[in-house]
Amino acid sequence: MAALWKREPPNSAMSAEEIGAEVAEGQGWSEATVKTLINRLLKKKALGATRDGRRFLYRPLVAREAYVQAESQGLLDRLFDGRLAPLVSHFTETRALSAEDIAELKRLIAEMDR
């Protein structure tokens, strides 16, 4: 999805090979893995496909912000009963937060209190 979202002009289509060239090596994925992920995203209706000769071109059907929101909420629901505080608590128990992370959390909480 990231490869498609950063494409210019926005929402322009890419072939599976182009997507693979963009993401596979950095992730250590094979072409088959990329195609499996594309098929999963098609089933979730996150991607659209159009035939271009013997290949398909894929384009995002959801905005990055909407996708991140849905996936984030899904993670919270599955692992933390939909609550944010246990997620933050988990991270503070399993790894040290930087001073920058703590300052950002405090800023967010202050904004929510207003």
Secondary structure by P-SEA (a helix, b strand, c coil): cccccccccccccccaaaaaaaccccccccaaaaaaaaaaaaaaccbbbbbcccbbbbbbcccaaaaaaaaaaaaaaacccccaaaaaaaaaacccccaaaaaaaaaaaaaaac
